[in-house]
Amino acid sequence: MRISDIIEEFIKDLFDDDSQQVEIQRNELAEHFNCVPSQINYVIATRFKPSQGYYVESRRGGGGHITIKKVSSTKKDYIMHIINNIGNEITASEVDILLSDFLTYNITNKKEAKLIKVATSDNVLAPAKEKKDNLRARILKNMLINLE
């Protein structure tokens, strides 16, 4: 696993069944993982976005206090939050991150996640090179709407 994946899993493990938010100190986390604080910033910016079901509050100074909140609690609310925050385009790597979260939070099973990954892959979208991220977002939203 890459350091980014390890940091992401560590932060996600800080959430428990009752807690919808966690508070971390950027510098303490960087020390724990023996990395630079900008690595922590990168993980938070790419793995804890509103489109992935999180809201991040960050305060500079004094070690860089960060609060990460889960946005929704029910499967339906979570899916609608994701759909509303995807925007008009999404990259294949962003879909991969979402699918990882979906599996972690039992939003999809492995078979559904695999179908979504295949349907939104660059192989399928190759003919639409300049519009593939837009088409990928439309496919993903439509698949998510029809999950239940």
SVG drawing of the C-alpha trace seen along z (x, -y; Angstrom):
<svg xmlns="http://www.w3.org/2000/svg" viewBox="-34 -30 43 40">
<polyline fill="none" stroke="black" stroke-width="0.4" points="0.0,0.0 1.1,-3.6 1.5,-6.0 -1.6,-7.9 -3.7,-4.8 -2.4,-4.0 -3.1,-7.5 -6.6,-7.4 -7.3,-4.1 -6.0,-5.4 -8.2,-8.4 -11.3,-6.4 -10.6,-4.0 -10.8,-7.0 -14.5,-7.1 -16.6,-4.7 -20.2,-3.7 -21.4,-6.6 -19.0,-9.3 -19.8,-11.4 -16.6,-13.5 -13.0,-13.2 -10.4,-15.8 -6.8,-15.5 -3.6,-17.5 -1.8,-17.7 1.7,-17.8 1.0,-15.0 -0.3,-12.8 2.7,-13.6 5.0,-12.7 3.1,-9.4 3.6,-8.4 7.0,-10.0 6.0,-12.2 5.6,-15.9 2.4,-17.7 1.7,-18.4 1.2,-14.6 -1.6,-14.8 -3.0,-17.8 -2.9,-15.8 -4.7,-12.8 -7.4,-15.0 -7.9,-17.0 -8.2,-13.9 -9.8,-11.3 -12.2,-13.4 -14.0,-15.6 -17.7,-16.5 -18.3,-14.3 -17.0,-11.4 -19.3,-12.1 -17.1,-14.3 -16.9,-17.9 -13.5,-19.2 -12.8,-22.2 -9.2,-23.2 -7.5,-25.7 -3.9,-26.8 -1.5,-27.4 -0.9,-25.5 -0.2,-22.3 -3.0,-22.5 -6.2,-21.4 -8.5,-19.6 -12.1,-18.4 -13.5,-15.8 -17.2,-15.2 -19.3,-12.5 -22.0,-14.3 -24.8,-11.7 -25.9,-8.7 -28.3,-6.7 -27.4,-4.9 -30.0,-6.8 -28.8,-10.2 -25.2,-9.2 -25.8,-8.3 -27.8,-11.5 -25.0,-13.5 -22.5,-11.9 -24.7,-12.4 -25.2,-16.1 -21.5,-16.6 -20.0,-14.8 -20.4,-17.7 -20.3,-17.5 -17.1,-15.5 -15.3,-12.8 -12.0,-11.0 -11.5,-7.3 -9.2,-7.6 -12.0,-9.6 -14.4,-6.8 -12.0,-4.3 -11.8,-6.3 -15.6,-6.5 -16.0,-2.8 -13.5,-2.0 -15.6,-4.2 -18.8,-2.5 -17.4,0.9 -16.1,-0.3 -19.5,-1.7 -21.5,1.1 -23.1,-1.2 -22.4,1.4 -21.3,5.0 -18.2,6.1 -20.2,7.2 -22.0,3.8 -18.7,1.9 -17.1,4.0 -19.9,3.2 -19.7,-0.5 -15.9,-0.4 -16.2,1.4 -19.0,-0.8 -17.1,-4.0 -13.6,-2.8 -11.5,-4.5 -11.7,-1.4 -15.5,-1.9 -15.2,-5.7 -12.3,-5.7 -14.4,-6.8 -15.4,-10.0 -11.9,-11.2 -12.5,-14.9 -15.9,-14.3 -15.1,-11.1 -15.0,-12.6 -18.4,-14.2 -19.9,-11.0 -18.3,-9.1 -20.1,-11.4 -23.4,-10.9 -23.1,-7.1 -22.0,-7.0 -24.9,-9.2 -27.4,-7.1 -26.0,-3.9 -26.1,-5.3 -29.7,-6.5 -30.7,-2.9 -28.8,-1.1 -31.8,-0.5"/>
</svg>
